[in-house]
Amino acid sequence: MDHIAGHIPFLRRYARALTGNQTTGDAYAAAVLEAMIADPATIPDPSAARVEMFRMFHGIWTSSGAPVADEERGRAAKVQEHLKSLTPGTREALLLHSMEDFAPAHVAEIIGASVEEAEKLIRIGQEELASSARGKVLIIEDEPVISLDLENIVTEAGHAVFGVAQTHEEALQVGTDGRPDLILADIRLADESSGIDAVNDLLKAHGDLPVIFITAYPERLLTGEKPEPAFLITKPFRTEQVLSAISQAMFFSSTETLA
């Protein structure tokens, strides 16, 4: 199973973005691996491993109830109720395409649909999630060009830019002058400080907030050894990746915190 190891972090990323929760998402990803161990004939060939792993995940996702821990059932119930407002299959198709970078043909193969159906689900997902919640976004990014790009993406999607920071200290100054609805943060900042530390300090000040991390090395945050971000974008990113992550994070946050 060595040839599938490199795909596991990204399967976990997709699972967490889909469920909005690390514990629940990891339970689904683990179910895929357990199925392969139980039946070695299901282990895909190297050339098809990525698509096949996500296809197996989708089969488990659509046929089984969510393995939710007891302490998460209250929030999970709210999320499931919120999901009823969306067209079935749209979030899966959108995440597979925009966050995991699958072409529509591969999305179709994973979810068991035609290419035309997959493209339609992606389009509907973009429209429905974009309109499901709006909020104020704090951007923590030390590269001016990328920061400006993120500002444009945020505002063109109908959100407001709460503020922009380049360092840990600046993030705390800007981020505690009121309360943002979402944090979009790079991992390494201008003064070699940590975006993760900045976010953790802001969460201590504000309580639970949705967070999206941006990094050129996502596998470093997908080790399974400690609490991990539910939403993680890989540099260099595409506009639709950022839009999808913001929409997903806002969607789940709106079950509890956003008006």
Secondary structure, DSSP 8 states (H G I E B T S, - for coil): -GGGGGGHHHHHHHHHHHHT-HHHHHHHHHHHHHHHHH-GGGS--GGGHHHHHHHHHHHHHHHS-----GGGHHHHHHHHHHHTTS-TTHHHHHIIIIIS---HHHHHHHHT--HHHHHHHHHHHHHHHHTT---EEEEE-S-HHHHHHHHHHHHHTT-EEEEEESSHHHHHHHHTSS--SEEEEESB-TTS-BHHHHHHHHHHHH-S--EEEEES-GGGG-SSSS---SEEEESS--HHHHHHHHHHHHHHHTTTT--
